[in-house]
Amino acid sequence: MSKKFTITTPIYYVNDVPHIGHAYTTIAADVMARYRRLLGDPVFFLTGTDEHGQKVEKAAQERGKTAKEHADILSENFKKLWVKLEITNDAFIRTTDREHVAVVQELLQKLYDKGEIERRTYEGWYCTPDERFWTEKDIHEGKCPDCGRPVEQIKEDNYFFLMSKYQDRLIQHILNNPNFILPESRRNEVLGFLRTQKLGDLCISRPKARLAWGIELPFDRNYVTYVWFDALTNYYSATRYLSPPAEGSNDPAVRERFWWPADHHLVGKDILTTHSVYWSTMLMAVGLPLPGNIFAHGWWTRDGKKMSKSVGNVVDPNVIVDTYGPDAFRYFVLREVPFGLDGDFSTETFITRFNTELANDLGNLLSRVMTMVGKYFDGKVPATGPEQPGDAELRAIAEGMPALIDRDLAALAFNRYLQNAWQLVTRANRYVEENAPWTLAKKNDMACLGTVLYNLAESLRIIGLCLYPVIPGTAQKIWNSLGISKEISACRMDEERAWGRLRPGAVIKPGEQLFPRIDTKKDSGRGSDLLNADKSCKGEKRMEPSTLTPQAEAKAAEPELIGIEDFAKVQLRVGKITAAERVEKSEKLVKLQVDIGTETRQVVAGIGKSYAPEQLIDRSIVIVVNLKPAKLMGVESQGMLLAASSGDILSVVTPDREIKPGAKVK
Ligand code: MSP
């Protein structure tokens, strides 16, 4: 039976342009929404903008606009980015929407009538930029404990929501519902705070004399409501006027009952208290059910540093998406760090993941299979013949994948989901090597070759299905390449998950490379700065288009075979590094002295970006000892060490147990 699914992101302030932090939550919510639609569940995915309050008023003044004009412009930036990132939100709420304003006023009036809001004289400290009141014990040396800016002493009449009386009920709710706040560490923080500190009442008004840009209190026209009261209410108000029809009805009351409460509120860790404490107690007071879960994710830094506009290191998703496409960005942010922990964005790690996982593992798998089906079966998906080695394992991984995804996504464990999905990609790549289709073709064993290529194509179909929530455009391209014209977004996981649905005889439609490798040297310099990617690329073609014909690609997919006599020509020995230093003026080259048992050789190796010289001393390595000497940057090299590389990762090959220098490697 399908289960309705309501998921929200925070509504973003229109005092600034969207950045990686905003994109992160929205992508995560989109993945969940796409996944649940794939399961056939009715979904309401809500995002939007938070448009009232001091910050917005100030930002508008600085730009010489009215607050509403400013909000209209900045709100569009978010909408445009969501289109670019292929976000499938069902609604976009703006807190300046007439209908939202009406719901906020309705709730305020209801609370006031129930005696849940009281007028009091407030005297104390106030942080204007944060729009927050602080008690004497909170502040340090006259500064806001949150932002560190000076606080002001103010005295004024205000309205208070009697939040304190819900303290015990809230503790009990958190205890009774272990998934209410996640991750667990954050749940414990909130519980710890609620158990050790007395919850105060919440000031929910601002005198218009101080702040005019807000929703007027329905019971006192001299005040507007606190921006958080207004903002948090969006989650509920949207179910009344922006949610999809429910149970065949467009009646707001039916829709509200159907879509509320939300299943997940995804938020950043900094706004967990407002959600778990203010919002929960507001709902208790109004008499509405609480959301199923509030999940607080971590924060992104850039190159290990906090992002800030003044430093100029804010990651702009627009630049990355314009340069590398939406899917690479969507994949990276969810794969790189567990949701809930802080993550760091650097150009190097982005490019490494792009080149190794997306271009090599996934992109090459598809292009190899396309090329071989093209060459050996005239572009038609072959039928299977006799079982081949590894068939059962490959099929078992593919068949087990949907259950793993379900488990991982239920826990919002996006990076584990992607790691698991990659098991199938990796296994399929290994299956190619193990079954060497080019050898079967040489032997003209078309029946076995058919099995191998069918299994690979079918694995790719399931890879597309499973990765669709994260890389929707790429997943669709994979399906189209396999000759499947259906839209994945209209499919059901239940029907499509079964192994063997790919139709033999389907005509493949090879497309362009899914993820053309980023060539850091050719593009904009190794480790090019993505912040400036738009400038550094200057409209040049950034990616390498595939220039090979299908036949040449098929050739390239086949390793050229050599005889044992060819291999025997290469003499490999174990060597021990006794000294290492950088070659002058080179970032990459390191000069090594290597003991090879009978003598010491000087070897120059291009490993300086991955290893510091001191890390190398006393290491056992493998070197080619019968290579003609060569000069590298004027320094003679009498041999070559073996190292593996994948993308930007480089690893020197070492024997896995102690063995004396000079030992032969064969
Ligand atoms: N308007 C409020 C939310 C109201 S929700 C009822 C707000 N807006 S915001 O635009 O300032 O921030 C929105 C979200 O961006 C928050 O969840 C915040 O955690 C997130 N991020 C801001 N910077 C971030 C990073 N550097 N990394 C990850 N997320 C970050 O707060």
Boltz pocket constraint, residues with backbone or C-beta under 6 A from the ligand:
constraints:
  - pocket:
      binder: B
      contacts: [[A, 9], [A, 10], [A, 11], [A, 12], [A, 13], [A, 20], [A, 21], [A, 22], [A, 24], [A, 25], [A, 50], [A, 228], [A, 231], [A, 232], [A, 234], [A, 266], [A, 267], [A, 268], [A, 269], [A, 270], [A, 271], [A, 297], [A, 298], [A, 299], [A, 300], [A, 301], [A, 307]]
      max_distance: 6.0
